[in-house]
Amino acid sequence: MNILINALRGALIGMAELVPGVSGGTIALVTGVYERVLYNANLFLDAVKALFKDRAAAKAKFKQVDWLLLLPMLVGMGAVVVTMAGVLEAFVTDHPEASRGLFFGMVLVSIIVPLSMVGGAALRAHAAKLVPAFLVAAVATFLLTSMSSAPKEDPNLIIVFFAAAIAICALVLPGVSGSFFLLAVGLYSATLSAVDSRDMTYIAVFALGALAGLVSFVRLLEHLLNTHRTMTLVVMAGLMFGSLRALWPWQGSDAQLQAPHGNIGVILGLFVLGAVIVAAMIWAERTFGKAETAD
């Protein structure tokens, strides 16, 4: 059963990574596997590094990795990315207001997760430094998500490599959308089209860039969670709050924010649906996640 649950978690994270403005790291937090994935990813990287020095030590480290967590999640993510890239691109492109309304509700409720991990007592005790950190992170993400760029039809593969290295950080950093970064640099459509058409050259270059970014960033983030846990979680919440700017349903072609108009009722309904979906996910994780941990 745990294997199926982890595959579903991976599928949800993969789906989030395809949507501009939604972070896979946010979904990992909501589904309760964020820190476990970071820990096991670091174990895996340590094992790979040890291969070049001490194969016996590398073998021991590989045995410590929770493969029943990582492998089903990777399978779930890969399956969704391969099968849903074209569908989600069409949904986001053809129904921008509706899709943003849905995702706005999802991300807004998700902010509860890192703040609840900190706890009300810690938030009140250290409000003087936590509130400014939250605001700085929120403003920085707000400004980042105000950028946009014209789609690039045939991007240089060197640019693809470095864009992937940066975008993959969103996989482990809640509130920062890798898809939105690709959209901002004009590579979102090209990347999804490459996946949908099985352009193996583009995919291979993107994968290498993503691997390079992941190796350099995962260890730093786990270190911050271990040494500055409260501050790191509050900054994550700020990043998530600021990212809502990208998901405001009513925007112009240049990403300029607009007042509500058009099918307001439908969009509000989708907003509520998104909020309810994430609230249900949080409830399910807190209800059944404890039982899973106990097992």
ChimeraX commands (.cxc) that place a marker at each C-alpha (Angstrom):
marker #1 position 0.00,0.00,0.00 radius 0.5
marker #1 position 2.84,2.40,0.86 radius 0.5
marker #1 position 4.31,1.85,-2.60 radius 0.5
marker #1 position 1.05,2.95,-4.24 radius 0.5
marker #1 position 0.76,5.96,-1.92 radius 0.5
marker #1 position 4.32,7.04,-2.73 radius 0.5
marker #1 position 3.66,6.61,-6.46 radius 0.5
marker #1 position 0.60,8.84,-6.08 radius 0.5
marker #1 position 2.70,11.41,-4.21 radius 0.5
marker #1 position 5.22,11.36,-7.05 radius 0.5
marker #1 position 2.44,11.76,-9.61 radius 0.5
marker #1 position 1.08,14.81,-7.79 radius 0.5
marker #1 position 4.56,16.34,-7.56 radius 0.5
marker #1 position 5.16,15.66,-11.26 radius 0.5
marker #1 position 1.86,17.28,-12.15 radius 0.5
marker #1 position 2.74,20.33,-10.06 radius 0.5
marker #1 position 6.07,20.68,-11.84 radius 0.5
marker #1 position 4.26,20.96,-15.16 radius 0.5
marker #1 position 2.15,23.92,-14.04 radius 0.5
marker #1 position 3.61,27.46,-14.03 radius 0.5
marker #1 position 3.27,28.96,-10.55 radius 0.5
marker #1 position 2.90,25.66,-8.69 radius 0.5
marker #1 position 5.95,24.13,-6.98 radius 0.5
marker #1 position 6.61,20.41,-6.67 radius 0.5
marker #1 position 8.24,21.18,-3.33 radius 0.5
marker #1 position 4.93,22.59,-2.11 radius 0.5
marker #1 position 3.15,19.32,-2.94 radius 0.5
marker #1 position 5.94,17.35,-1.22 radius 0.5
marker #1 position 5.32,19.42,1.91 radius 0.5
marker #1 position 1.55,18.94,1.73 radius 0.5
marker #1 position 1.86,15.18,1.24 radius 0.5
marker #1 position 4.25,14.86,4.18 radius 0.5
marker #1 position 7.35,13.52,2.42 radius 0.5
marker #1 position 9.40,16.69,1.98 radius 0.5
marker #1 position 12.10,16.13,4.59 radius 0.5
marker #1 position 12.22,12.36,4.00 radius 0.5
marker #1 position 12.86,12.92,0.30 radius 0.5
marker #1 position 15.58,15.49,1.03 radius 0.5
marker #1 position 17.27,13.12,3.51 radius 0.5
marker #1 position 17.19,10.15,1.14 radius 0.5
marker #1 position 18.30,12.24,-1.82 radius 0.5
marker #1 position 21.37,13.25,0.17 radius 0.5
marker #1 position 22.02,9.61,1.11 radius 0.5
marker #1 position 21.88,8.69,-2.56 radius 0.5
marker #1 position 24.26,11.50,-3.54 radius 0.5
marker #1 position 26.68,10.44,-0.78 radius 0.5
marker #1 position 26.56,6.86,-2.08 radius 0.5
marker #1 position 27.29,7.94,-5.65 radius 0.5
marker #1 position 30.19,10.10,-4.46 radius 0.5
marker #1 position 31.59,7.18,-2.43 radius 0.5
marker #1 position 31.64,4.95,-5.53 radius 0.5
marker #1 position 34.80,6.71,-6.68 radius 0.5
marker #1 position 36.60,6.23,-3.35 radius 0.5
marker #1 position 35.28,3.20,-1.45 radius 0.5
marker #1 position 32.87,0.80,-3.11 radius 0.5
marker #1 position 32.13,-1.03,0.14 radius 0.5
marker #1 position 31.13,2.24,1.81 radius 0.5
marker #1 position 29.06,3.15,-1.24 radius 0.5
marker #1 position 27.22,-0.18,-1.06 radius 0.5
marker #1 position 26.45,0.41,2.61 radius 0.5
marker #1 position 25.10,3.88,1.87 radius 0.5
marker #1 position 22.94,2.59,-0.99 radius 0.5
marker #1 position 21.38,0.12,1.46 radius 0.5
marker #1 position 20.44,3.00,3.77 radius 0.5
marker #1 position 18.40,4.73,1.04 radius 0.5
marker #1 position 14.64,4.25,1.40 radius 0.5
marker #1 position 14.10,2.89,-2.11 radius 0.5
marker #1 position 10.45,2.08,-1.35 radius 0.5
marker #1 position 9.96,5.83,-1.00 radius 0.5
marker #1 position 12.13,7.16,-3.84 radius 0.5
marker #1 position 11.54,4.65,-6.63 radius 0.5
marker #1 position 7.71,4.68,-6.59 radius 0.5
marker #1 position 7.78,8.48,-6.42 radius 0.5
marker #1 position 10.14,8.69,-9.40 radius 0.5
marker #1 position 7.96,6.28,-11.37 radius 0.5
marker #1 position 4.84,8.30,-10.53 radius 0.5
marker #1 position 6.53,11.57,-11.48 radius 0.5
marker #1 position 7.91,10.21,-14.72 radius 0.5
marker #1 position 4.61,8.66,-15.76 radius 0.5
marker #1 position 2.71,11.91,-15.23 radius 0.5
marker #1 position 5.31,14.09,-16.95 radius 0.5
marker #1 position 5.41,11.83,-20.02 radius 0.5
marker #1 position 1.65,11.31,-20.33 radius 0.5
marker #1 position 0.27,14.63,-19.10 radius 0.5
marker #1 position 2.69,17.23,-20.50 radius 0.5
marker #1 position 0.57,17.94,-23.57 radius 0.5
marker #1 position -2.72,17.85,-21.66 radius 0.5
marker #1 position -1.61,20.27,-18.95 radius 0.5
marker #1 position 0.03,22.61,-21.45 radius 0.5
marker #1 position -3.29,22.76,-23.32 radius 0.5
marker #1 position -5.26,23.35,-20.10 radius 0.5
marker #1 position -2.95,26.14,-18.93 radius 0.5
marker #1 position -2.75,27.72,-22.39 radius 0.5
marker #1 position -6.39,27.39,-23.46 radius 0.5
marker #1 position -8.00,28.14,-20.09 radius 0.5
marker #1 position -5.55,30.48,-18.31 radius 0.5
marker #1 position -8.02,32.13,-15.93 radius 0.5
marker #1 position -9.69,28.88,-14.91 radius 0.5
marker #1 position -6.40,27.05,-14.39 radius 0.5
marker #1 position -4.90,29.90,-12.36 radius 0.5
marker #1 position -8.04,30.10,-10.22 radius 0.5
marker #1 position -7.74,26.39,-9.39 radius 0.5
marker #1 position -4.03,26.56,-8.61 radius 0.5
marker #1 position -4.37,29.81,-6.62 radius 0.5
marker #1 position -6.67,28.05,-4.18 radius 0.5
marker #1 position -4.31,25.09,-3.92 radius 0.5
marker #1 position -1.18,27.13,-3.19 radius 0.5
marker #1 position -2.92,29.53,-0.78 radius 0.5
marker #1 position -4.04,26.71,1.51 radius 0.5
marker #1 position -0.63,25.01,1.17 radius 0.5
marker #1 position 1.01,27.91,3.04 radius 0.5
marker #1 position -0.50,26.44,6.21 radius 0.5
marker #1 position 1.90,23.49,6.03 radius 0.5
marker #1 position 5.33,25.10,6.66 radius 0.5
marker #1 position 3.84,27.52,9.20 radius 0.5
marker #1 position 2.23,24.66,11.13 radius 0.5
marker #1 position 5.59,22.84,11.12 radius 0.5
marker #1 position 7.06,25.87,12.90 radius 0.5
marker #1 position 4.23,26.16,15.42 radius 0.5
marker #1 position 2.42,29.17,16.83 radius 0.5
marker #1 position 4.61,29.45,19.92 radius 0.5
marker #1 position 7.84,29.70,17.90 radius 0.5
marker #1 position 6.26,32.17,15.48 radius 0.5
marker #1 position 5.21,34.46,18.33 radius 0.5
marker #1 position 8.50,34.13,20.19 radius 0.5
marker #1 position 10.64,35.07,17.19 radius 0.5
marker #1 position 8.21,37.30,15.30 radius 0.5
marker #1 position 10.68,40.22,15.19 radius 0.5
marker #1 position 12.98,38.33,12.81 radius 0.5
marker #1 position 10.56,35.86,11.23 radius 0.5
marker #1 position 8.04,38.42,9.93 radius 0.5
marker #1 position 10.69,40.44,7.99 radius 0.5
marker #1 position 12.12,37.20,6.57 radius 0.5
marker #1 position 8.64,36.15,5.43 radius 0.5
marker #1 position 8.02,39.53,3.80 radius 0.5
marker #1 position 11.40,39.66,2.03 radius 0.5
marker #1 position 10.87,36.16,0.60 radius 0.5
marker #1 position 7.33,37.04,-0.47 radius 0.5
marker #1 position 8.36,40.28,-2.18 radius 0.5
marker #1 position 11.31,38.62,-3.94 radius 0.5
marker #1 position 9.06,35.90,-5.36 radius 0.5
marker #1 position 6.39,38.45,-6.28 radius 0.5
marker #1 position 8.96,40.37,-8.33 radius 0.5
marker #1 position 10.36,37.20,-9.90 radius 0.5
marker #1 position 6.92,36.06,-11.02 radius 0.5
marker #1 position 6.22,39.43,-12.65 radius 0.5
marker #1 position 8.77,38.61,-15.34 radius 0.5
marker #1 position 7.86,37.02,-18.64 radius 0.5
marker #1 position 9.57,36.33,-21.93 radius 0.5
marker #1 position 8.48,35.49,-25.45 radius 0.5
marker #1 position 8.58,31.73,-26.16 radius 0.5
marker #1 position 11.76,30.52,-27.86 radius 0.5
marker #1 position 11.06,28.25,-30.84 radius 0.5
marker #1 position 14.52,26.61,-31.13 radius 0.5
marker #1 position 16.47,27.37,-27.93 radius 0.5
marker #1 position 20.23,26.95,-27.63 radius 0.5
marker #1 position 20.98,23.72,-25.75 radius 0.5
marker #1 position 23.52,25.47,-23.51 radius 0.5
marker #1 position 20.73,27.79,-22.35 radius 0.5
marker #1 position 18.50,24.74,-21.84 radius 0.5
marker #1 position 21.16,23.11,-19.62 radius 0.5
marker #1 position 21.55,26.09,-17.29 radius 0.5
marker #1 position 17.82,26.84,-17.24 radius 0.5
marker #1 position 17.17,23.25,-16.15 radius 0.5
marker #1 position 19.80,23.52,-13.41 radius 0.5
marker #1 position 17.96,26.51,-11.94 radius 0.5
marker #1 position 14.42,25.27,-12.57 radius 0.5
marker #1 position 15.02,21.93,-10.84 radius 0.5
marker #1 position 15.66,23.77,-7.57 radius 0.5
marker #1 position 11.90,24.32,-7.44 radius 0.5
marker #1 position 11.49,20.57,-7.08 radius 0.5
marker #1 position 12.97,20.84,-3.60 radius 0.5
marker #1 position 12.10,24.45,-2.75 radius 0.5
marker #1 position 8.42,25.11,-1.94 radius 0.5
marker #1 position 6.99,28.30,-3.39 radius 0.5
marker #1 position 9.35,28.54,-6.35 radius 0.5
marker #1 position 7.88,27.14,-9.55 radius 0.5
marker #1 position 10.32,25.57,-11.97 radius 0.5
marker #1 position 7.71,25.74,-14.71 radius 0.5
marker #1 position 7.20,29.44,-14.11 radius 0.5
marker #1 position 10.94,30.04,-14.32 radius 0.5
marker #1 position 10.94,28.23,-17.67 radius 0.5
marker #1 position 8.00,30.40,-18.72 radius 0.5
marker #1 position 9.89,33.53,-17.64 radius 0.5
marker #1 position 12.91,32.63,-19.78 radius 0.5
marker #1 position 10.77,31.51,-22.72 radius 0.5
marker #1 position 11.44,27.76,-22.45 radius 0.5
marker #1 position 8.17,26.45,-21.00 radius 0.5
marker #1 position 6.44,25.58,-24.30 radius 0.5
marker #1 position 9.65,24.28,-25.87 radius 0.5
marker #1 position 10.29,21.97,-22.92 radius 0.5
marker #1 position 6.78,20.51,-22.76 radius 0.5
marker #1 position 6.73,20.12,-26.54 radius 0.5
marker #1 position 10.06,18.26,-26.38 radius 0.5
marker #1 position 8.66,15.87,-23.76 radius 0.5
marker #1 position 5.42,15.40,-25.68 radius 0.5
marker #1 position 7.26,14.71,-28.98 radius 0.5
marker #1 position 10.03,12.62,-27.32 radius 0.5
marker #1 position 12.86,14.92,-28.47 radius 0.5
marker #1 position 15.61,12.86,-26.82 radius 0.5
marker #1 position 18.42,15.36,-27.46 radius 0.5
marker #1 position 16.56,18.19,-25.73 radius 0.5
marker #1 position 15.40,15.86,-22.94 radius 0.5
marker #1 position 18.93,14.54,-22.33 radius 0.5
marker #1 position 20.45,18.04,-22.10 radius 0.5
marker #1 position 17.63,19.17,-19.81 radius 0.5
marker #1 position 18.09,16.08,-17.60 radius 0.5
marker #1 position 21.84,16.68,-17.27 radius 0.5
marker #1 position 21.25,20.30,-16.29 radius 0.5
marker #1 position 18.60,19.26,-13.79 radius 0.5
marker #1 position 20.95,16.68,-12.26 radius 0.5
marker #1 position 23.71,19.28,-11.90 radius 0.5
marker #1 position 21.34,21.69,-10.17 radius 0.5
marker #1 position 19.90,19.01,-7.91 radius 0.5
marker #1 position 23.31,17.81,-6.72 radius 0.5
marker #1 position 24.37,21.32,-5.73 radius 0.5
marker #1 position 21.11,22.41,-4.10 radius 0.5
marker #1 position 19.71,19.43,-2.16 radius 0.5
marker #1 position 22.58,19.30,0.32 radius 0.5
marker #1 position 22.38,23.04,1.02 radius 0.5
marker #1 position 18.66,22.91,1.68 radius 0.5
marker #1 position 18.88,19.95,4.06 radius 0.5
marker #1 position 21.68,21.75,5.92 radius 0.5
marker #1 position 19.47,24.83,6.32 radius 0.5
marker #1 position 16.58,22.72,7.62 radius 0.5
marker #1 position 18.88,21.04,10.13 radius 0.5
marker #1 position 20.61,24.20,11.37 radius 0.5
marker #1 position 18.05,26.97,10.82 radius 0.5
marker #1 position 14.79,25.03,10.68 radius 0.5
marker #1 position 12.35,27.71,11.85 radius 0.5
marker #1 position 13.76,30.46,9.65 radius 0.5
marker #1 position 13.95,28.15,6.62 radius 0.5
marker #1 position 10.32,27.06,6.97 radius 0.5
marker #1 position 9.13,30.66,7.36 radius 0.5
marker #1 position 11.09,31.71,4.27 radius 0.5
marker #1 position 9.48,28.81,2.40 radius 0.5
marker #1 position 6.05,30.09,3.45 radius 0.5
marker #1 position 7.01,33.56,2.21 radius 0.5
marker #1 position 8.12,32.16,-1.14 radius 0.5
marker #1 position 4.80,30.34,-1.46 radius 0.5
marker #1 position 2.84,33.49,-0.58 radius 0.5
marker #1 position 4.76,35.61,-3.10 radius 0.5
marker #1 position 4.26,33.00,-5.81 radius 0.5
marker #1 position 0.50,33.66,-5.67 radius 0.5
marker #1 position 1.18,36.66,-7.90 radius 0.5
marker #1 position 1.81,34.28,-10.81 radius 0.5
marker #1 position -1.50,32.54,-10.11 radius 0.5
marker #1 position -3.78,35.59,-9.93 radius 0.5
marker #1 position -6.48,34.53,-12.41 radius 0.5
marker #1 position -6.92,37.88,-14.19 radius 0.5
marker #1 position -3.75,38.92,-16.02 radius 0.5
marker #1 position -2.92,40.67,-19.28 radius 0.5
marker #1 position -0.72,39.26,-22.02 radius 0.5
marker #1 position 2.30,40.93,-20.40 radius 0.5
marker #1 position 1.48,39.37,-16.98 radius 0.5
marker #1 position 0.02,42.67,-15.73 radius 0.5
marker #1 position -2.49,42.10,-12.92 radius 0.5
marker #1 position -6.10,43.03,-13.67 radius 0.5
marker #1 position -9.30,43.46,-11.67 radius 0.5
marker #1 position -11.71,40.49,-11.60 radius 0.5
marker #1 position -13.93,40.28,-14.67 radius 0.5
marker #1 position -15.65,37.75,-16.90 radius 0.5
marker #1 position -16.72,34.40,-15.44 radius 0.5
marker #1 position -16.01,35.38,-11.84 radius 0.5
marker #1 position -18.37,32.75,-10.42 radius 0.5
marker #1 position -16.68,29.90,-12.29 radius 0.5
marker #1 position -13.21,31.04,-11.30 radius 0.5
marker #1 position -14.22,31.44,-7.65 radius 0.5
marker #1 position -15.70,27.95,-7.78 radius 0.5
marker #1 position -12.41,26.56,-9.08 radius 0.5
marker #1 position -10.54,28.52,-6.41 radius 0.5
marker #1 position -12.67,26.88,-3.72 radius 0.5
marker #1 position -12.20,23.47,-5.37 radius 0.5
marker #1 position -8.42,23.89,-5.34 radius 0.5
marker #1 position -8.48,24.96,-1.69 radius 0.5
marker #1 position -10.66,21.98,-0.73 radius 0.5
marker #1 position -8.40,19.54,-2.62 radius 0.5
marker #1 position -5.30,20.66,-0.72 radius 0.5
marker #1 position -7.16,20.84,2.61 radius 0.5
marker #1 position -8.26,17.24,2.03 radius 0.5
marker #1 position -4.68,16.24,1.19 radius 0.5
marker #1 position -3.40,17.86,4.40 radius 0.5
marker #1 position -6.12,16.12,6.44 radius 0.5
marker #1 position -5.38,12.75,4.81 radius 0.5
marker #1 position -1.65,13.10,5.42 radius 0.5
marker #1 position -2.12,14.02,9.07 radius 0.5
marker #1 position -4.65,11.22,9.56 radius 0.5
marker #1 position -3.06,8.38,7.63 radius 0.5
marker #1 position 0.54,9.60,7.63 radius 0.5
marker #1 position 0.80,8.94,11.36 radius 0.5
marker #1 position -0.37,5.38,10.83 radius 0.5
marker #1 position 2.17,4.95,8.01 radius 0.5
marker #1 position 4.97,6.25,10.27 radius 0.5
marker #1 position 3.87,3.95,13.06 radius 0.5
marker #1 position 4.06,0.95,10.71 radius 0.5
marker link #1:1,2 radius 0.2
marker link #1:2,3 radius 0.2
marker link #1:3,4 radius 0.2
marker link #1:4,5 radius 0.2
marker link #1:5,6 radius 0.2
marker link #1:6,7 radius 0.2
marker link #1:7,8 radius 0.2
marker link #1:8,9 radius 0.2
marker link #1:9,10 radius 0.2
marker link #1:10,11 radius 0.2
marker link #1:11,12 radius 0.2
marker link #1:12,13 radius 0.2
marker link #1:13,14 radius 0.2
marker link #1:14,15 radius 0.2
marker link #1:15,16 radius 0.2
marker link #1:16,17 radius 0.2
marker link #1:17,18 radius 0.2
marker link #1:18,19 radius 0.2
marker link #1:19,20 radius 0.2
marker link #1:20,21 radius 0.2
marker link #1:21,22 radius 0.2
marker link #1:22,23 radius 0.2
marker link #1:23,24 radius 0.2
marker link #1:24,25 radius 0.2
marker link #1:25,26 radius 0.2
marker link #1:26,27 radius 0.2
marker link #1:27,28 radius 0.2
marker link #1:28,29 radius 0.2
marker link #1:29,30 radius 0.2
marker link #1:30,31 radius 0.2
marker link #1:31,32 radius 0.2
marker link #1:32,33 radius 0.2
marker link #1:33,34 radius 0.2
marker link #1:34,35 radius 0.2
marker link #1:35,36 radius 0.2
marker link #1:36,37 radius 0.2
marker link #1:37,38 radius 0.2
marker link #1:38,39 radius 0.2
marker link #1:39,40 radius 0.2
marker link #1:40,41 radius 0.2
marker link #1:41,42 radius 0.2
marker link #1:42,43 radius 0.2
marker link #1:43,44 radius 0.2
marker link #1:44,45 radius 0.2
marker link #1:45,46 radius 0.2
marker link #1:46,47 radius 0.2
marker link #1:47,48 radius 0.2
marker link #1:48,49 radius 0.2
marker link #1:49,50 radius 0.2
marker link #1:50,51 radius 0.2
marker link #1:51,52 radius 0.2
marker link #1:52,53 radius 0.2
marker link #1:53,54 radius 0.2
marker link #1:54,55 radius 0.2
marker link #1:55,56 radius 0.2
marker link #1:56,57 radius 0.2
marker link #1:57,58 radius 0.2
marker link #1:58,59 radius 0.2
marker link #1:59,60 radius 0.2
marker link #1:60,61 radius 0.2
marker link #1:61,62 radius 0.2
marker link #1:62,63 radius 0.2
marker link #1:63,64 radius 0.2
marker link #1:64,65 radius 0.2
marker link #1:65,66 radius 0.2
marker link #1:66,67 radius 0.2
marker link #1:67,68 radius 0.2
marker link #1:68,69 radius 0.2
marker link #1:69,70 radius 0.2
marker link #1:70,71 radius 0.2
marker link #1:71,72 radius 0.2
marker link #1:72,73 radius 0.2
marker link #1:73,74 radius 0.2
marker link #1:74,75 radius 0.2
marker link #1:75,76 radius 0.2
marker link #1:76,77 radius 0.2
marker link #1:77,78 radius 0.2
marker link #1:78,79 radius 0.2
marker link #1:79,80 radius 0.2
marker link #1:80,81 radius 0.2
marker link #1:81,82 radius 0.2
marker link #1:82,83 radius 0.2
marker link #1:83,84 radius 0.2
marker link #1:84,85 radius 0.2
marker link #1:85,86 radius 0.2
marker link #1:86,87 radius 0.2
marker link #1:87,88 radius 0.2
marker link #1:88,89 radius 0.2
marker link #1:89,90 radius 0.2
marker link #1:90,91 radius 0.2
marker link #1:91,92 radius 0.2
marker link #1:92,93 radius 0.2
marker link #1:93,94 radius 0.2
marker link #1:94,95 radius 0.2
marker link #1:95,96 radius 0.2
marker link #1:96,97 radius 0.2
marker link #1:97,98 radius 0.2
marker link #1:98,99 radius 0.2
marker link #1:99,100 radius 0.2
marker link #1:100,101 radius 0.2
marker link #1:101,102 radius 0.2
marker link #1:102,103 radius 0.2
marker link #1:103,104 radius 0.2
marker link #1:104,105 radius 0.2
marker link #1:105,106 radius 0.2
marker link #1:106,107 radius 0.2
marker link #1:107,108 radius 0.2
marker link #1:108,109 radius 0.2
marker link #1:109,110 radius 0.2
marker link #1:110,111 radius 0.2
marker link #1:111,112 radius 0.2
marker link #1:112,113 radius 0.2
marker link #1:113,114 radius 0.2
marker link #1:114,115 radius 0.2
marker link #1:115,116 radius 0.2
marker link #1:116,117 radius 0.2
marker link #1:117,118 radius 0.2
marker link #1:118,119 radius 0.2
marker link #1:119,120 radius 0.2
marker link #1:120,121 radius 0.2
marker link #1:121,122 radius 0.2
marker link #1:122,123 radius 0.2
marker link #1:123,124 radius 0.2
marker link #1:124,125 radius 0.2
marker link #1:125,126 radius 0.2
marker link #1:126,127 radius 0.2
marker link #1:127,128 radius 0.2
marker link #1:128,129 radius 0.2
marker link #1:129,130 radius 0.2
marker link #1:130,131 radius 0.2
marker link #1:131,132 radius 0.2
marker link #1:132,133 radius 0.2
marker link #1:133,134 radius 0.2
marker link #1:134,135 radius 0.2
marker link #1:135,136 radius 0.2
marker link #1:136,137 radius 0.2
marker link #1:137,138 radius 0.2
marker link #1:138,139 radius 0.2
marker link #1:139,140 radius 0.2
marker link #1:140,141 radius 0.2
marker link #1:141,142 radius 0.2
marker link #1:142,143 radius 0.2
marker link #1:143,144 radius 0.2
marker link #1:144,145 radius 0.2
marker link #1:145,146 radius 0.2
marker link #1:146,147 radius 0.2
marker link #1:147,148 radius 0.2
marker link #1:148,149 radius 0.2
marker link #1:149,150 radius 0.2
marker link #1:150,151 radius 0.2
marker link #1:151,152 radius 0.2
marker link #1:152,153 radius 0.2
marker link #1:153,154 radius 0.2
marker link #1:154,155 radius 0.2
marker link #1:155,156 radius 0.2
marker link #1:156,157 radius 0.2
marker link #1:157,158 radius 0.2
marker link #1:158,159 radius 0.2
marker link #1:159,160 radius 0.2
marker link #1:160,161 radius 0.2
marker link #1:161,162 radius 0.2
marker link #1:162,163 radius 0.2
marker link #1:163,164 radius 0.2
marker link #1:164,165 radius 0.2
marker link #1:165,166 radius 0.2
marker link #1:166,167 radius 0.2
marker link #1:167,168 radius 0.2
marker link #1:168,169 radius 0.2
marker link #1:169,170 radius 0.2
marker link #1:170,171 radius 0.2
marker link #1:171,172 radius 0.2
marker link #1:172,173 radius 0.2
marker link #1:173,174 radius 0.2
marker link #1:174,175 radius 0.2
marker link #1:175,176 radius 0.2
marker link #1:176,177 radius 0.2
marker link #1:177,178 radius 0.2
marker link #1:178,179 radius 0.2
marker link #1:179,180 radius 0.2
marker link #1:180,181 radius 0.2
marker link #1:181,182 radius 0.2
marker link #1:182,183 radius 0.2
marker link #1:183,184 radius 0.2
marker link #1:184,185 radius 0.2
marker link #1:185,186 radius 0.2
marker link #1:186,187 radius 0.2
marker link #1:187,188 radius 0.2
marker link #1:188,189 radius 0.2
marker link #1:189,190 radius 0.2
marker link #1:190,191 radius 0.2
marker link #1:191,192 radius 0.2
marker link #1:192,193 radius 0.2
marker link #1:193,194 radius 0.2
marker link #1:194,195 radius 0.2
marker link #1:195,196 radius 0.2
marker link #1:196,197 radius 0.2
marker link #1:197,198 radius 0.2
marker link #1:198,199 radius 0.2
marker link #1:199,200 radius 0.2
marker link #1:200,201 radius 0.2
marker link #1:201,202 radius 0.2
marker link #1:202,203 radius 0.2
marker link #1:203,204 radius 0.2
marker link #1:204,205 radius 0.2
marker link #1:205,206 radius 0.2
marker link #1:206,207 radius 0.2
marker link #1:207,208 radius 0.2
marker link #1:208,209 radius 0.2
marker link #1:209,210 radius 0.2
marker link #1:210,211 radius 0.2
marker link #1:211,212 radius 0.2
marker link #1:212,213 radius 0.2
marker link #1:213,214 radius 0.2
marker link #1:214,215 radius 0.2
marker link #1:215,216 radius 0.2
marker link #1:216,217 radius 0.2
marker link #1:217,218 radius 0.2
marker link #1:218,219 radius 0.2
marker link #1:219,220 radius 0.2
marker link #1:220,221 radius 0.2
marker link #1:221,222 radius 0.2
marker link #1:222,223 radius 0.2
marker link #1:223,224 radius 0.2
marker link #1:224,225 radius 0.2
marker link #1:225,226 radius 0.2
marker link #1:226,227 radius 0.2
marker link #1:227,228 radius 0.2
marker link #1:228,229 radius 0.2
marker link #1:229,230 radius 0.2
marker link #1:230,231 radius 0.2
marker link #1:231,232 radius 0.2
marker link #1:232,233 radius 0.2
marker link #1:233,234 radius 0.2
marker link #1:234,235 radius 0.2
marker link #1:235,236 radius 0.2
marker link #1:236,237 radius 0.2
marker link #1:237,238 radius 0.2
marker link #1:238,239 radius 0.2
marker link #1:239,240 radius 0.2
marker link #1:240,241 radius 0.2
marker link #1:241,242 radius 0.2
marker link #1:242,243 radius 0.2
marker link #1:243,244 radius 0.2
marker link #1:244,245 radius 0.2
marker link #1:245,246 radius 0.2
marker link #1:246,247 radius 0.2
marker link #1:247,248 radius 0.2
marker link #1:248,249 radius 0.2
marker link #1:249,250 radius 0.2
marker link #1:250,251 radius 0.2
marker link #1:251,252 radius 0.2
marker link #1:252,253 radius 0.2
marker link #1:253,254 radius 0.2
marker link #1:254,255 radius 0.2
marker link #1:255,256 radius 0.2
marker link #1:256,257 radius 0.2
marker link #1:257,258 radius 0.2
marker link #1:258,259 radius 0.2
marker link #1:259,260 radius 0.2
marker link #1:260,261 radius 0.2
marker link #1:261,262 radius 0.2
marker link #1:262,263 radius 0.2
marker link #1:263,264 radius 0.2
marker link #1:264,265 radius 0.2
marker link #1:265,266 radius 0.2
marker link #1:266,267 radius 0.2
marker link #1:267,268 radius 0.2
marker link #1:268,269 radius 0.2
marker link #1:269,270 radius 0.2
marker link #1:270,271 radius 0.2
marker link #1:271,272 radius 0.2
marker link #1:272,273 radius 0.2
marker link #1:273,274 radius 0.2
marker link #1:274,275 radius 0.2
marker link #1:275,276 radius 0.2
marker link #1:276,277 radius 0.2
marker link #1:277,278 radius 0.2
marker link #1:278,279 radius 0.2
marker link #1:279,280 radius 0.2
marker link #1:280,281 radius 0.2
marker link #1:281,282 radius 0.2
marker link #1:282,283 radius 0.2
marker link #1:283,284 radius 0.2
marker link #1:284,285 radius 0.2
marker link #1:285,286 radius 0.2
marker link #1:286,287 radius 0.2
marker link #1:287,288 radius 0.2
marker link #1:288,289 radius 0.2
marker link #1:289,290 radius 0.2
marker link #1:290,291 radius 0.2
marker link #1:291,292 radius 0.2
marker link #1:292,293 radius 0.2
marker link #1:293,294 radius 0.2
marker link #1:294,295 radius 0.2
view
